[in-house]
């Protein structure tokens, strides 16, 4: 857990004193958890996402874009939740122009975003919609520079200011996997977090820079 912008980290979830905490050089993750009061008795925060994707149109001479539909559900494992599940639907629109690919992801989710209070979390939005955009530049066939922007969600309360979400990184294909390293101000990993421009109830901060790592496994026939 690290924040490049300053000497503070944000700790949320099943800890006794969630919030923004100061850390010292050399502190380990376990030290930060202790600063946050330690884990609660319900500290089991796994969220499971199941999704399916269908390629509707593929780019060709007569079709300028790729159109893919993706839908699924997120399931939260915390105890005593009334809104344990979220449903989401995405349209993935992309166009390849030589080495450059641009894309947009209109995304709709129910029971989206999470606000944490003590050992409980609740949905911020009954419904949420957003359209993240991005680009990838393949300067070598298996290697690409990627960038993504997530607009502040328009359904946020007027007194809540969220900065633009952003990510910049590099990804490389090895076998059937894509390995990706990113600098980003967004910790979201699930579609219901991603669409709200918040994380654990807090709006995104453009200066809260973090290092992320993703592995993607692709199945199916290769072209």
Buried (B, 14 or more C-beta within 10 A) or exposed (E): EEBEEEEEBBBBBBBBEBBEBEBEEEBEEEEBBEBBBEBBEBBEBEBEBEBEEEEEEEBEEEEEBBBBEBBBBBEBEBEEBEBBEBBBBBBBBBBBEEEEBBBBBBBBBBBBBBBBEEBBBBBBBEEBBBBBBBBBBBEEEEEBEBBBBBEBBEBBEEEBEBBEBBBBBBBEBEEEEBEBEBBBBBBBEBBBBBBBBBBBBBBBBEEBBBEBEEEEEEEEEEE
